[in-house]
């Protein structure tokens, strides 16, 4: 007799963004086709006794193989980044496709698809970075690409070669509105940063810690307020990415109180690192933007997680090697913090940190964990209900968690392309022990189980 299911996940506790219940899950053809008290008749039965059965994590903010300046090479390609993601309990990642000056978005996408093809262990779905918003890009390419499933794009208010003027931001936001795409923004005031960096370097203050001191909270707060104001003028919903402090959170809260559709994202570095982590001989390891703040800002970000200011929790995985002249020890970076490659690895450690510090310590419920790490990402970016939930008809993107396993985070146990983790020695409770993508087990008990079978997933236009 032909089995009813390809796989049954049996005896686990299913956790979604809204419910927790005991059930078996039946999988056929890569999708969930049955959820019941007891199921039988499968080619494979996975015993999930004592495990939490959750939707696979969706990390909607990762950088992979992205051009990063002369002589600088990102540490992860699509093979290593998506392998690392899978070991960390993620089943979909959303990398950024970076449009260089003078380049068409289609040419940029073609290049990134070439890098990703046949290399991915989990599913991917590209955001677009708009750095050169020409009339052709805004009037032709963005609308056409949105129809093809590229339904989100990012703007920058800082970084040479990436930053847009306020006028360009308004024009790009309007293109998002007309094409039905989701707009995202990196909110830091570039002129203020450059002013403070110049002042620091004139004073001889070039150590890594001055990266944080020259990107203080007002730089982020002002840009957040301005980005929200521009979104209000354009009449478009907006995601403020990697929010690091209370002041920027308050801008989001005030905007929502006025009825604006403003969404917030935060990251693990703002929950467990501080600016003091940059004030050490190896402080370059922790250089990222916005920088980690202080313990008061950590507490504020936890409030944002608990109270709903933050809709999503992402890694902002942007990996460089530390002991490498093409990475954090770039010759220019050795002279000044200004040139240290900007970013840290984190896709594999994102979920264990939030589970341990959030769920285990009673700050958030398991359901809130699922919402922050999977369901809300899917809803925000047009992947729901195919991704981000455990429901009949959804992709069988499922992760089994051992809620009691204790792990000390260390570079030795991670799978990214970087040569360090900023969370070295951090102790977590709770660990993903099986990762399944579209019904196929990718990682089981610390071992990679399949070849590279991840797909690029086109997306629907997101709903507010």
Long-range contacts (C-beta under 8 A, 24 or more apart in sequence): 1-41, 3-41, 3-42, 3-43, 4-28, 4-34, 4-39, 4-40, 4-41, 4-42, 5-33, 5-34, 5-39, 5-41, 5-42, 5-43, 6-42, 6-43, 6-44, 6-439, 7-42, 7-43, 7-44, 7-45, 7-46, 7-396, 7-439, 8-39, 8-40, 8-41, 8-42, 8-44, 8-45, 8-46, 9-46, 9-48, 9-53, 9-398, 9-400, 10-39, 10-45, 10-46, 10-47, 10-48, 10-49, 11-47, 11-48, 11-49, 12-48, 12-49, 12-51, 12-52, 12-53, 12-400, 13-48, 13-51, 13-52, 13-53, 14-53, 14-54, 14-390, 15-52, 15-53, 15-54, 15-366, 15-367, 15-369, 15-370, 16-54, 16-55, 16-367, 16-370, 16-375, 16-389, 16-390, 16-391, 17-367, 17-368, 17-370, 17-371, 17-374, 17-375, 17-376, 17-389, 18-367, 19-367, 20-366, 20-367, 25-53, 25-390, 25-396, 25-398, 27-396, 27-439, 28-439, 29-439, 30-395, 30-396, 30-438, 30-439, 30-440, 31-393, 31-394, 31-395, 31-396, 31-438, 31-439, 32-390, 32-391, 32-392, 32-393, 32-394, 32-395, 32-396, 33-392, 33-393, 34-392, 35-390, 35-391, 35-392, 46-400, 46-434, 46-441, 48-400, 50-402, 51-400, 51-401, 51-402, 51-403, 51-433, 51-434, 52-366, 52-400, 52-401, 52-403, 53-390, 53-398, 53-399, 53-400, 53-401, 54-89, 54-366, 54-369, 54-370, 54-374, 54-390, 54-398, 54-399, 54-400, 54-401, 55-91, 55-370, 55-374, 55-375, 55-387, 55-388, 55-389, 55-390, 55-394, 55-397, 55-398, 55-399, 56-89, 56-90, 56-91, 56-92, 56-122, 56-374, 56-387, 56-397, 56-398, 56-399, 56-435, 56-436, 56-437, 57-85, 57-88, 57-89, 57-90, 57-91, 57-92, 57-350, 57-351, 57-373, 57-374, 57-399, 58-90, 58-91, 58-92, 58-93, 58-94, 58-373, 58-374, 58-377, 58-378, 58-383, 58-387, 58-388, 59-85, 59-90, 59-92, 59-93, 59-94, 59-314, 59-315, 59-317, 59-347, 59-350, 59-377, 60-93, 60-94, 60-127, 60-265, 60-312, 60-314, 60-377, 60-380, 60-381, 61-94, 61-241, 61-242, 61-265, 61-267, 61-314, 61-315, 61-316, 61-317, 62-93, 62-94, 62-95, 62-96, 62-314, 62-315, 62-316, 62-317, 62-318, 62-347, 63-95, 63-96, 63-316, 63-317, 63-318, 63-319, 63-343, 64-93, 64-95, 64-115, 64-116, 64-317, 65-112, 65-115, 66-95, 66-96, 66-98, 66-318, 67-98, 67-100, 68-320, 68-341, 69-341, 71-325, 71-326, 71-330, 71-331, 71-332, 72-320, 72-326, 72-327, 72-330, 72-341, 73-320, 73-326, 73-327, 74-318, 74-319, 74-320, 75-319, 75-320, 75-321, 75-327, 75-345, 75-416, 75-417, 75-418, 75-419, 76-317, 76-319, 76-345, 76-416, 76-417, 76-418, 77-115, 77-119, 77-417, 78-115, 78-116, 78-119, 78-120, 78-124, 79-119, 79-120, 79-121, 79-452, 80-415, 80-416, 80-417, 81-317, 81-319, 81-347, 81-416, 81-417, 82-119, 82-120, 82-121, 82-122, 82-124, 82-452, 82-454, 83-121, 83-415, 83-448, 84-345, 84-347, 84-348, 84-414, 84-415, 84-416, 84-417, 85-121, 85-122, 85-347, 85-348, 86-121, 86-122, 86-435, 86-437, 86-442, 86-443, 86-448, 87-348, 87-414, 87-415, 87-432, 87-435, 87-443, 87-446, 87-448, 88-347, 88-348, 88-349, 88-350, 88-351, 88-352, 88-432, 89-351, 89-352, 89-399, 89-401, 89-432, 89-435, 90-122, 90-347, 90-350, 90-351, 90-435, 91-122, 91-123, 91-387, 91-397, 91-398, 91-399, 91-435, 91-436, 91-437, 91-442, 92-122, 92-123, 92-124, 92-125, 92-377, 92-383, 92-387, 92-397, 92-457, 93-122, 93-123, 93-124, 93-347, 94-124, 94-125, 94-126, 94-127, 94-152, 94-377, 94-381, 95-124, 95-126, 95-127, 96-126, 96-127, 96-128, 96-129, 96-154, 97-126, 97-127, 97-128, 97-129, 98-129, 98-131, 99-128, 99-129, 99-130, 99-131, 99-132, 99-137, 100-131, 100-132, 100-161, 101-131, 101-132, 101-161, 102-132, 103-132, 104-136, 104-137, 104-141, 105-130, 105-137, 105-141, 105-142, 105-145, 106-141, 106-145, 109-145, 109-150, 113-456, 116-456, 118-452, 119-452, 120-452, 120-453, 120-454, 120-455, 120-456, 121-437, 121-442, 121-448, 121-450, 121-452, 121-453, 121-454, 122-435, 122-437, 122-442, 122-454, 123-387, 123-395, 123-397, 123-437, 123-438, 123-454, 123-455, 123-456, 123-457, 124-454, 124-455, 124-456, 124-457, 125-149, 125-381, 125-383, 125-456, 125-457, 125-458, 125-459, 126-150, 126-456, 127-152, 127-153, 127-154, 127-184, 127-381, 128-152, 128-153, 128-154, 129-153, 129-154, 129-156, 129-162, 130-154, 130-155, 130-164, 130-172, 131-156, 131-161, 131-162, 131-164, 133-164, 133-168, 133-171, 133-172, 133-175, 138-171, 138-172, 138-174, 138-175, 139-175, 142-175, 142-176, 142-179, 142-181, 143-175, 143-178, 143-179, 146-179, 146-180, 146-181, 146-461, 147-179, 148-458, 149-457, 149-458, 149-459, 149-460, 150-181, 150-458, 150-459, 151-180, 151-181, 151-182, 151-381, 151-382, 151-459, 151-460, 151-461, 151-462, 152-181, 152-182, 152-183, 152-184, 152-381, 152-382, 152-459, 152-462, 153-181, 153-182, 153-183, 153-184, 154-183, 154-184, 154-185, 154-186, 154-241, 155-183, 155-184, 155-185, 155-186, 156-185, 156-186, 157-185, 157-186, 157-187, 157-188, 157-189, 157-190, 157-223, 157-226, 157-227, 158-186, 158-188, 158-189, 158-190, 158-193, 158-223, 158-289, 159-186, 159-190, 163-190, 166-226, 166-230, 169-227, 169-230, 170-230, 170-233, 170-234, 173-230, 173-231, 173-234, 173-236, 173-238, 174-234, 174-236, 176-236, 177-234, 177-235, 177-236, 180-461, 180-462, 181-461, 181-462, 182-237, 182-239, 182-380, 182-381, 182-382, 182-462, 183-231, 183-236, 183-237, 183-238, 183-239, 184-238, 184-239, 184-241, 185-227, 185-238, 185-239, 185-240, 185-241, 186-241, 186-242, 186-289, 187-220, 187-223, 187-224, 187-226, 187-227, 187-240, 187-241, 187-248, 188-215, 188-219, 188-220, 188-223, 188-289, 188-290, 189-219, 189-220, 189-222, 189-223, 189-226, 192-218, 192-219, 192-222, 193-219, 197-338, 200-337, 201-336, 201-338, 206-335, 206-336, 206-337, 206-338, 207-279, 207-283, 207-337, 208-278, 208-279, 208-283, 208-284, 208-286, 208-287, 208-337, 208-340, 209-275, 209-278, 209-279, 209-283, 209-337, 210-337, 211-278, 211-287, 211-289, 211-291, 211-337, 211-340, 212-275, 212-278, 212-291, 212-292, 212-293, 213-275, 214-337, 215-289, 215-290, 215-291, 217-244, 217-245, 217-247, 217-248, 217-293, 217-297, 218-247, 219-290, 220-244, 220-245, 220-247, 220-248, 220-290, 221-245, 221-247, 221-248, 221-251, 224-248, 224-251, 224-252, 225-251, 228-252, 228-255, 228-260, 228-262, 231-260, 231-262, 232-258, 232-260, 237-261, 237-262, 237-263, 237-464, 238-262, 238-263, 239-263, 239-264, 239-265, 239-311, 239-312, 239-380, 240-264, 240-265, 241-265, 241-314, 241-316, 242-266, 242-267, 242-270, 242-289, 242-290, 242-314, 242-316, 243-270, 243-290, 243-301, 243-304, 243-310, 244-270, 244-290, 244-291, 244-292, 244-293, 244-297, 244-301, 245-270, 245-290, 245-293, 245-297, 245-300, 245-301, 246-296, 246-297, 246-300, 246-303, 249-300, 249-301, 249-303, 249-304, 249-309, 252-309, 253-309, 261-464, 263-311, 263-312, 263-380, 264-304, 264-309, 264-310, 264-311, 264-312, 265-310, 265-311, 265-312, 265-313, 265-314, 266-301, 266-304, 266-305, 266-310, 266-313, 266-314, 267-313, 267-314, 267-315, 267-316, 267-346, 267-350, 268-313, 268-315, 268-346, 268-349, 268-350, 268-353, 268-354, 268-423, 269-316, 269-344, 269-346, 269-422, 270-297, 270-298, 270-301, 271-298, 271-301, 271-302, 271-305, 271-353, 271-354, 271-357, 272-298, 272-353, 272-357, 272-423, 272-426, 273-422, 274-298, 277-422, 282-322, 284-322, 284-328, 284-329, 284-333, 284-337, 284-340, 285-322, 285-328, 285-344, 285-420, 285-422, 286-344, 286-422, 287-328, 287-337, 287-340, 287-341, 287-342, 287-343, 287-344, 288-316, 288-318, 288-342, 288-343, 288-344, 289-342, 289-343, 302-363, 305-354, 305-358, 305-363, 305-364, 305-368, 305-372, 306-363, 306-364, 306-368, 310-372, 311-372, 311-376, 311-380, 312-372, 312-376, 312-377, 312-380, 313-350, 313-354, 313-372, 313-373, 314-350, 314-377, 315-346, 315-347, 315-349, 315-350, 316-343, 316-344, 316-346, 317-343, 317-344, 317-345, 317-346, 317-347, 317-350, 317-416, 318-342, 318-343, 318-344, 318-345, 319-343, 319-344, 319-345, 319-416, 319-417, 319-418, 320-418, 321-417, 321-418, 321-419, 321-420, 322-418, 322-419, 322-420, 323-419, 324-419, 327-418, 327-419, 344-422, 345-414, 345-416, 345-418, 345-420, 345-421, 345-422, 346-421, 346-422, 346-423, 347-416, 348-414, 348-415, 348-416, 349-409, 349-414, 349-421, 349-423, 349-426, 351-432, 352-407, 352-409, 352-428, 352-430, 352-431, 352-432, 353-423, 353-426, 353-428, 355-401, 355-403, 355-428, 355-429, 355-430, 356-427, 356-428, 356-429, 356-430, 357-428, 359-403, 359-430, 360-403, 360-429, 360-430, 379-462, 379-463, 380-462, 381-459, 381-462, 382-459, 382-460, 382-461, 382-462, 382-463, 383-457, 383-459, 383-460, 386-457, 387-457, 395-437, 395-438, 395-439, 396-436, 396-438, 396-439, 397-436, 397-437, 397-438, 398-436, 399-432, 399-434, 399-435, 399-436, 400-432, 400-433, 400-434, 401-430, 401-431, 401-432, 401-433, 402-430, 402-431, 402-433, 403-429, 403-430, 404-429, 404-430, 405-429, 405-430, 405-431, 405-433, 407-431
